[in-house]
Amino acid sequence: MTTSSKASSQAPERSLDQRMDALRRANEIRTRRAQLKRDLKAGRVSITGIIDDPPDFMLTAKVFDVLMAVPKYGKVKATRYLNHCRISQGKTIGGLSDRQRSELLELLRR
């Protein structure tokens, strides 16, 4: 393999400032998600509100992980809900189709 073909497959170099900015943003997103999950557990936030109109920092969160933060929802129930709505366990909230989102909301509101 030549160095030119190897270099083209790697991500572009980032400056230290760019890397630190990305790290700050990632840490902020993790912190906000953790707080939202605590709020879900405490009942201060509704899962249907998050699925229906997710905040920006939740768009890349996995639906399965968010369901697991809800009281009385374990692996079995979360998996059953996702399978019922034909949603992959790796699907993010932002990646849900309109059909998947509406089916999941209907199931959660029962």
Wavefront OBJ file of the C-alpha trace (Angstrom):
o trace
v 0.000 0.000 0.000
v 1.394 3.388 -0.923
v 1.329 6.330 1.411
v -0.987 8.312 -0.861
v -3.718 5.642 -0.831
v -3.347 5.199 2.930
v -3.671 8.929 3.571
v -6.873 9.196 1.538
v -8.667 6.662 3.747
v -7.967 8.552 6.977
v -9.952 11.439 8.406
v -8.475 14.863 7.729
v -6.088 16.254 10.305
v -7.682 18.542 12.874
v -6.037 21.334 14.749
v -5.794 21.142 18.527
v -8.504 23.826 18.825
v -10.852 21.838 16.580
v -10.270 18.650 18.577
v -10.801 20.420 21.894
v -13.997 22.053 20.599
v -15.332 18.666 19.431
v -14.446 17.148 22.806
v -16.242 19.956 24.655
v -19.366 19.483 22.516
v -19.314 15.700 23.030
v -18.947 16.091 26.788
v -21.818 18.579 26.902
v -24.063 16.198 24.950
v -23.181 13.288 27.268
v -23.891 15.440 30.330
v -27.257 16.623 28.993
v -28.267 13.063 28.012
v -27.334 11.757 31.455
v -29.473 14.456 33.082
v -32.397 13.676 30.778
v -32.137 9.974 31.658
v -32.167 10.858 35.361
v -35.254 13.015 34.735
v -36.911 10.089 32.925
v -36.184 7.769 35.838
v -37.587 10.307 38.302
v -40.717 10.845 36.192
v -40.017 14.552 35.584
v -39.912 14.024 31.799
v -42.193 11.956 29.561
v -40.710 9.403 27.140
v -43.439 10.242 24.619
v -42.380 13.897 24.622
v -38.775 12.942 23.906
v -39.694 10.545 21.095
v -42.256 12.941 19.601
v -40.156 16.112 19.714
v -36.574 15.253 20.698
v -34.109 17.945 21.750
v -31.091 18.297 19.432
v -28.729 16.530 21.827
v -30.957 13.428 21.798
v -31.113 12.974 18.020
v -28.062 10.691 17.992
v -29.102 8.734 21.111
v -30.219 5.146 20.590
v -33.947 4.560 21.096
v -33.198 1.365 23.048
v -30.968 3.232 25.540
v -33.606 5.894 26.121
v -36.323 3.271 26.662
v -34.060 1.532 29.192
v -33.976 4.753 31.256
v -37.752 4.654 31.763
v -38.945 3.034 35.011
v -40.471 -0.453 34.540
v -38.849 -0.801 31.101
v -36.181 -3.479 31.044
v -34.364 -5.185 28.207
v -37.257 -7.525 27.479
v -39.964 -4.856 27.264
v -37.747 -2.410 25.330
v -36.790 -5.141 22.845
v -40.428 -6.222 22.478
v -41.519 -2.652 21.743
v -38.761 -2.125 19.190
v -39.496 -5.450 17.478
v -43.229 -4.673 17.395
v -42.502 -1.363 15.632
v -39.819 -2.933 13.406
v -37.066 -0.724 14.814
v -33.459 -1.919 15.003
v -31.821 -1.790 18.442
v -29.114 0.401 16.933
v -31.571 2.993 15.584
v -31.177 6.554 16.821
v -34.055 8.810 17.784
v -33.211 11.152 14.919
v -33.097 8.222 12.487
v -36.656 7.046 13.132
v -38.964 7.171 10.142
v -42.363 8.830 10.531
v -44.010 5.378 10.602
v -41.631 4.053 13.262
v -42.008 7.171 15.384
v -45.824 7.137 15.241
v -46.068 3.369 15.932
v -43.708 3.662 18.905
v -45.601 6.646 20.294
v -48.908 4.794 19.953
v -47.444 1.812 21.815
v -45.942 3.958 24.563
v -49.198 5.869 25.148
v -51.189 2.681 25.895
l 1 2 3 4 5 6 7 8 9 10 11 12 13 14 15 16 17 18 19 20 21 22 23 24 25 26 27 28 29 30 31 32 33 34 35 36 37 38 39 40 41 42 43 44 45 46 47 48 49 50 51 52 53 54 55 56 57 58 59 60 61 62 63 64 65 66 67 68 69 70 71 72 73 74 75 76 77 78 79 80 81 82 83 84 85 86 87 88 89 90 91 92 93 94 95 96 97 98 99 100 101 102 103 104 105 106 107 108 109 110
